[in-house]
Amino acid sequence: MAGAFLVTFMGILAFAWFANRPNMALLYSGLDPSQSGGVIDAISQSGAIYEIRGDRSGWNSRGATSSG
């Protein structure tokens, strides 16, 4: 009985986690660093949630609005 409850509870938590994740889409690729910096600045100023992925250099960065 406890096992069924635990599985159900974990399923609900997983569903809630997936439902609350922002939908990300590719905005650009292959820009020069100076061009991409301007795009990132504009996105940051707009307050949008964004994610930067650097496939070649192996770094990731996330940006988000501060709630307040």
Secondary structure as the mmCIF struct_conf table of DSSP 4:
data_model
#
loop_
_struct_conf.conf_type_id
_struct_conf.id
_struct_conf.beg_label_comp_id
_struct_conf.beg_label_asym_id
_struct_conf.beg_label_seq_id
_struct_conf.end_label_comp_id
_struct_conf.end_label_asym_id
_struct_conf.end_label_seq_id
HELX_RH_AL_P HELX_RH_AL_P1 ALA A 2 ALA A 19
TURN_TY1_P TURN_TY1_P1 ASN A 20 ASN A 20
BEND BEND1 ARG A 21 ARG A 21
HELX_LH_PP_P HELX_LH_PP_P1 PRO A 22 ASN A 23
BEND BEND2 GLY A 30 GLY A 30
HELX_RH_AL_P HELX_RH_AL_P2 PRO A 33 SER A 46
TURN_TY1_P TURN_TY1_P2 GLY A 47 GLY A 47
STRN STRN1 TYR A 50 GLY A 54
TURN_TY1_P TURN_TY1_P3 ASP A 55 GLY A 58
STRN STRN2 TRP A 59 GLY A 63
HELX_LH_PP_P HELX_LH_PP_P2 THR A 65 SER A 67
#
